[in-house]
Amino acid sequence: MHISDAVDEYGADKVNKYLEQGRTSDLANLRDEIADADQGEHDNKESWAQEYIDSAYDLEKMLGNLACYFDYESFARDAELSGDVTFIELENGRVWVLGR
């Protein structure tokens, strides 16, 4: 594998931002490392949190009428502060989410 494989798959902007995070020590496996961490592009942090929670939990079933009060913004903030995810602002205005 080469860096060019990662650039071909993810684009130069994402690869540069990934490298700026200091997340890799093995450039030969860069594409695989990015693939393992990649949680996709989202409109914002809150939209990532909502997609994540919706895929993992049934808030309606768990909380009933209280589900509408779930604070996705705070969940995203806490996930970032704990180091579970990193939000990277992209040139297109969206956020790219990387897991540990």
C-alpha positions in Angstrom: 0.0 0.0 0.0 1.0 3.6 -0.6 -0.1 7.0 0.5 -1.6 7.4 -3.0 -4.0 4.5 -2.3 -5.4 6.5 0.7 -5.6 9.7 -1.4 -7.4 7.8 -4.2 -10.0 6.5 -1.8 -10.4 9.4 0.6 -9.1 12.5 -1.2 -6.1 14.7 -0.4 -8.1 16.9 2.1 -9.0 14.0 4.3 -5.6 12.3 4.2 -3.8 15.6 5.0 -6.2 16.2 7.9 -5.8 12.6 9.2 -2.0 13.0 9.1 -2.2 16.4 10.9 -3.9 14.5 13.7 -0.7 12.5 14.2 -2.8 9.3 14.1 -0.5 7.1 12.2 3.0 5.8 12.6 2.9 3.4 9.6 2.3 5.1 6.3 2.3 1.8 4.5 -1.0 1.0 6.2 -2.5 4.4 6.0 -5.5 3.5 3.9 -6.4 0.6 6.3 -6.0 2.9 9.4 -8.3 5.5 7.9 -10.8 2.8 6.9 -10.8 1.5 10.5 -11.4 5.0 12.0 -13.7 6.4 9.4 -17.3 7.1 10.7 -18.2 9.1 7.6 -19.0 12.7 6.7 -21.8 14.5 8.4 -23.4 17.9 8.1 -22.3 18.7 11.7 -21.5 17.0 15.0 -25.1 16.8 16.1 -26.1 15.0 12.9 -23.4 12.4 13.5 -24.7 12.0 17.1 -28.2 11.5 16.0 -27.2 8.9 13.3 -25.0 7.1 15.8 -27.7 7.0 18.6 -30.4 6.0 16.1 -28.4 3.1 14.8 -27.5 1.8 18.3 -30.6 2.5 20.4 -34.3 2.8 20.1 -34.8 5.9 22.2 -38.6 5.9 21.6 -38.8 2.4 23.2 -36.3 3.3 26.0 -37.6 6.8 26.8 -41.0 7.0 25.3 -42.2 10.6 25.1 -39.0 11.8 26.7 -36.9 10.7 23.6 -37.5 14.1 22.0 -35.5 15.7 24.9 -32.3 13.7 24.2 -29.4 16.2 23.8 -27.5 15.1 20.7 -25.3 18.2 20.8 -24.1 17.3 24.3 -23.6 13.6 23.4 -21.4 14.7 20.5 -19.4 17.0 22.7 -18.9 14.3 25.4 -17.8 11.8 22.8 -15.2 14.2 21.5 -14.0 15.2 25.0 -13.6 11.5 26.0 -11.5 10.9 22.9 -14.0 8.4 21.5 -14.3 10.4 18.3 -12.5 13.2 16.6 -14.4 15.7 14.5 -12.5 17.2 11.6 -13.8 20.2 9.7 -13.6 19.7 6.0 -13.2 22.3 3.2 -16.7 21.5 2.0 -18.2 22.7 5.4 -19.0 19.2 6.6 -17.4 17.3 9.5 -15.5 14.0 9.1 -15.8 11.8 12.1 -13.0 9.4 13.1 -13.3 6.9 15.9 -10.4 5.7 18.1 
